[in-house]
Amino acid sequence: MANTYDVVLLCEQALSEEDATQVTSLHEDLEEQVVYHVLMPVEDAAARVEAAMGSLSAGEVMAAPAMAIGEIDLAEVRKECLEHSERELETTLKVLKAAGAKADGTISHEHPVDALAGAVTKVDGREVIILTRPHVVAEFFHVDWTSRARRKIGVPVLHLLERETFEEQGEGFGEGVTGV
């Protein structure tokens, strides 16, 4: 049996066809069979509710907090978050396979970097690719997933911006590929 080159992908959202093509292009010259192991975090339902509450004006919260809070069904929000993550994972696996890749994946309720470290250990990952939207403030303070993963995981970590070509990422001002 041939050796495999295992790559763990941590994705913030479903990959587009272009994302999948770019990711697989990074490994097209490898002689080993590349296997992509996708990790899709489940959005934290409580954080989603908190963010929704934060969008209410202070007057709305002070005037009728019971009404605003009473309309939120946390169990339903959790279910929606799980279903959304499952769809995002399914889409990502579909586009990777359409790009000719061998891929599997899972969703995770753990902190993304902890789940990533566990996945790298489990599959003996050779490298990590983290695909996110730009998070300028988190990246500036080095508390984004990529910075945390580089401190925690002993394999190369590449950060790509979802929905941007390599050229678009290269034209950014410090965004996109942040190193290996």
N, C-alpha and C positions, 0 to 999 in steps of 0.2 A: 504494500500500500504506500502511495506517495505521501510525503510529508505535506502538511498544510501550513499555510501562513495565515494565522488567525488575527483578524482585525476587529476590535470592539468599537462600535459606533454608538456614541451617546447623542441622541437627537432630541432637540427641543420640540420639534414639530415634524410632521410627515415630510419626507424628502420629495422634491419634485423630480420629474424625469431628468432634468438637466443636472440636479444635485447628484443623482445616482450615476449618471454618466461621468461626471467629474470625479467622483469618489473612485469608481472602478478604473478610471484612466490612470490613477496614481499607481496602480499595481499591475497594469497590463503586461509589463515586461518581466514579471517574476516567473520563474520556472515552476515554483511550487503552486499548488492549488490554493487560491485565496478564498477564505471563508469569512464572511461578515457576520458578526454577532451584534444585532441591534438591541440597544437598550433604550426604552422609551419610558421616562418617568411619568407617573400619574400626577396630574396637577393636584395640589393640596386643596381639598374642598373647603376646609376652614379658612385658608388664606383667601380663597375666592370670595367667600362670604364676607370676610373682613374687608377686602378691597371694595366690595359692593357697598358695604356699610360706610366705608371711608368716602365714597363718592356722594353720600347724602350730605346736604348742608347741615350745619350745626343746628339751625332752626328746626329742620325736619326731625332730627334725632331728639332734640329737647322737647318738641311738641308732642310727639307720639312714638316713643321708643318701642313700646309693646307692639304697636301695629306694624312697624317696620320690621322688627325682629321676628314677630309671630308669623309673618308671611314666608319666611325662609325655612325650608325643610332641608336640614343638613344632610339627612340620609339620601334625599333625592339629588342633592347637589353632588354628593359623593358618587352616586350611581352614574350621573351624567359625566362626571370627570373620568371614571373608569371606562365607560363606553367610548368616550372621545379618544382616550389614549389607545384603546384597542383598535379603533378605526385608523388612527394615525400610524400605528405599528403595521397593520395590515397593508395600508397604502405604501408604506416605506418598503416592506418586503416585496410587494408586487413590482415596484419600479426598479428595485435592485435586481430582481430576477429577470425582468424585461431587459435590463442592461447587460445580461449575461452572467450575473454574479450568483454564487451560491450563498444563500443567506438564511439565517434563522433569527429569532428575536424573542424578547420578553418585555413585559411592562414591569415597572417596579414602584413600590410605595416607599422605598428607602430614600434617603438623601441621594441625589444623583451621583455625587462623587464617591460615596460609600458603595453604592450599587455598582459603579464602574470599577472600582478596585476589586470587588468581589468577582465580577464577571471576567476581568483580566486574569485573575488567579484561576478561576474555574476552567477557562478554555486555554490557559497558557498563552494569552494574547501576546502578540509580537509588537503591536502598536495600537494606539487609540486615536480615533478621529472624533472630535467634538464638533457638532454642527448646531449653531445657534443663530438667533437674530443678533444684531449688534446690541451690546449692553455696555455702553461707553463708561458709565460711572463705575460699574462693578469691575470692568477691565482696568480702569484707571487705578483703582485701589487694590487690584490683584486679589479680589474675592470672588471672581467669576469661576465657573466650572473648570475652565482650562488652567488657570493659575493654581487652583486648589489641586487639580489632578496632577499637575507637574510636581507638586510638592509631595504627593502621596503615592504615586504609582511609578514604578521603576522601568517604564518603557517609554519610547517616544510618544509625545502627545502633539497632535496637529489640530489647530482650531480653524474651521472654515465657517464662513457666513452662509447660511441657507439662502437660497434664491438669488445668489450672486455668482457670476462666472469668476474664474480665476483672474481674468483681466480686470473685472470691476473691483475685485477685492484688492488687487495690486495698485489700483488707482486711488484707493482710499487713503486717508491720512492716518495711518497706523491701525486701520481696521483690517479685517480679513485674516489671512494667514498670519499667525502670530508666532510661528517658529515650530521647530521640531525638537 
